[in-house]
Amino acid sequence: MKIQRCKGMRDLRPDEMAVFRRVEAACLASFDAWGYREVRTPTIEHLHLFTSAGTLTPGQLGKVYSFLDWDGWSGERVVLRPDGTIPVARLYADTLAGQTARLSYSSNIFMFEETGERPRERWQCGVELIGDGSAAADAELVSLSLETLKKLGIKNVEVRLSHAGLVMALLEKLGLGDEERHKAFDRILDGDAAVLAEAGKTSPELAGALKPLVQMKGPSAGSLRNQQAALPPELSDLKAHLGEFLETAAVLDELGVDYRINIASGAGFEYYTGLIFQLYAGGEKIGGGGRYDALIAAMGGGDEPAAGFALYLDQIVKLVKPQEIQSDGAVCLRVADGVPAGRAFEAAAGLREAGYRVVMDPKAEAQHVVQVNEAGLVYGGTPCESVADVLKRMEG
């Protein structure tokens, strides 16, 4: 009987893996150039890490892979990490508290998907900027994400902006109770843009005043500035959130970043407190991030502002044009019958020391082909006295 892989999981062939590694390496190199140092967190974390601080929406918590990690007669419920940011925040609270830290990571996350048609294991590369709550820090993250995608050759990336603090303040204005307000907020973060309109039915007059904010879809900070100036007196306490949003948008304008504002479309995580940004290409979401100023404190790491983003590698590799990765710098060593194995292995070792990938397979395709005969080495039809001679001809 043929054994099938688990539903929602996938294998990567060598050609697919080569593209994946190229994308991953390009992301990490880009992050490193901006001063973000790579960290690694465990695949398994305690479930309460994702529940006690209200870090994931109920919809997301219902999709985690959880099980009991037995210890003698007792056990504690753990999960396969469903998010990349929360474990890095825990790492910061554990070992780096009080420092301004720029951290990067590449990791897999796990989310149950009922049909199994979408991946249940997903890969992402991301960064977290902890200890800086400025508008410039938000703009840095947006700019870094766009620069990384540009280096991967991905064009026409759409940036969509929202603001978690403003969304929550709008819901509070509609007079919703705590539980109802959090449910509505979770629905918005899960991408349900109709929630604000539904909530507004309880107070039509207030909903009418909020309507311009809910429907705001502007291309620049000017849209926010106009809405801030037009706020009626009963909504004046929203100005602080709009002002914070405006500061980041103004920096992005200064940097020449194109974006669209859509307040009612802030898909993300419950831990977001400020700016939320989403990245789209070809109609598909390929990344996103936001500000989460309360998360570190909720984990006992002090009152540290923080923000970050993740790029979704599974989507991005589909957009990166495959290149001749396998053949670049590769050497096929074709060994004639009767040639001692030691001589072939010695030649292969010399080529590998020079930085080439060497395959001893007469059927393999490669950029360079070296024959090992009883008389010696042959490259390009020309006899060579040694590996050094082969290298000279290959590189000349």
C-alpha positions, 0 to 999 in steps of 0.5 A, a space after each residue: 500500500 502506498 503511504 500518503 503524506 498527511 493532509 495539508 502537508 507538502 513535500 519539496 522536491 530538490 528543484 523546489 527546495 533550491 528556490 525555497 532556500 534562495 528566497 529564504 536566504 535573500 530574506 535573511 540577508 536583507 534583514 541582516 543588512 538592516 541590523 536584524 539578528 537571527 534567532 530561533 525558537 522552539 517548534 513546541 510552546 506552552 498553550 498558555 503562551 497563546 491564551 493568557 495574554 489574549 494573543 490569538 483570536 478565538 478563531 485562530 485558537 480553534 485551529 492550533 495543534 495542541 496535545 498533552 506533553 506528559 511528565 510522569 503522571 501529569 502533563 501540560 498542554 502544548 502546541 505546535 507554534 501557530 505564530 512566529 511573533 509570540 515565541 520571539 516576544 517570549 524569547 525577548 522577555 526571557 533573555 533580552 528584556 530592557 534592550 532595544 532589539 532587532 530580531 529576525 527569524 525563519 520558521 514554520 508555523 502550524 494552523 489546522 485547516 479543515 479541508 486540508 486543501 490549504 497548507 497546515 504547515 506554513 513557512 515565514 521569514 520575519 522581523 521584530 523591532 522591540 523597544 522603539 515605538 516611533 512612527 519611524 520604526 513603523 515606517 522602517 518595517 514597511 520599507 524593509 518588507 518592500 525592499 526585500 520583496 523588490 530584491 526577490 523580483 516581486 513587482 507591483 506590491 500593494 500595501 494596505 494600512 489599518 490601525 488596531 487602536 482606532 478600530 477598537 476605539 470605534 467599537 467602544 464608541 458604539 457602546 458595545 459591551 466588553 465581550 461583544 466588543 472583543 468578538 467584533 474586534 476579532 472578526 475584523 482582525 480575521 478579515 470580516 469588514 462588515 462588522 463595523 456596519 453591523 455594530 453601527 445599527 445599535 446607534 444609527 446616529 453615532 454610526 452616521 458620524 463614524 461612517 466616513 472613518 469606517 469607509 475611509 480608503 485613501 492613498 495618502 496621509 491627507 485622507 487621515 488629516 481630513 478625517 481628523 479635522 472633520 471629527 465631530 465633538 463627540 468623537 474628539 477622543 479618536 484624534 489621538 489614534 488618528 494622530 498616531 496613524 497620521 504620523 506613520 503615514 506621513 513618514 511613508 509619504 516622505 519615503 515615497 511608499 505607495 499605500 492604501 488606507 482601509 480602516 475596516 480591513 485590518 486582518 491580523 492578530 489580537 495582540 496588535 495595538 497600532 498600525 497594521 499593514 498587509 502586503 499583496 501581490 497578484 491578488 494574494 496576501 504575501 505578508 503583513 505585520 503591525 504594532 503590538 505595544 502591550 505584548 511584551 508587558 503581558 509576558 512579564 518583559 516590561 513595558 516595551 513598545 514593539 512591532 514586526 512583520 512576516 513574509 509568507 514564503 509559501 506564497 512568495 516562492 510561487 512568484 519568484 522565477 526559478 533560475 538555473 540554481 542547480 547547475 550554477 557552480 556544479 561539476 559532473 565528474 565522469 569516471 571511466 571504467 577501471 579508474 581507481 576510486 581513490 583517484 576519482 575521490 581525490 579529484 572530487 575533493 580538490 574541486 569541492 575545496 575550490 567551492 564547486 559542487 561535485 557529483 560523480 554521476 555519468 548521467 548528471 547535467 552540470 555547468 562543468 564536466 570533468 572526465 577522469 580517465 586512466 591517463 588523467 583528467 580531461 576538461 572541455 576535451 583538453 587533457 589536464 595535468 592536475 585539479 589545479 589545471 582543471 580549475 585554471 581552465 574552468 575559471 579562465 
